[in-house]
């Protein structure tokens, strides 16, 4: 199990995990109040492996991004933005940003 999924579940949350999780879990870069945080570029690269970059971008905007509105739905992170893409009023946790940049 992905360490961030485990962290969320161990804290008593039931996070929404994008499928296929075996492929997409590598795009998870943190957790924020039980919600998994996916790095957008990593996620798009995972999608592109099966459908190419143009279709991956379309898939993300048409089928994936709305999951953030669900209870414990994922958050989407881009290191060039200070706030989550799908929650423009919610700043990215400093811990998430720092950990991601250290791993980069």
Secondary structure as UniProt FT lines:
FT   HELIX           3..10
FT   TURN            11..12
FT   HELIX           21..24
FT   HELIX           25..27
FT   STRAND          28..32
FT   TURN            33..34
FT   STRAND          35..39
FT   HELIX           40..51
FT   HELIX           53..59
FT   HELIX           60..64
FT   HELIX           65..69
FT   TURN            71..72
FT   STRAND          75..77
FT   TURN            79..80
FT   STRAND          83..84
FT   TURN            85..86
FT   STRAND          87..91
FT   HELIX           94..103
//
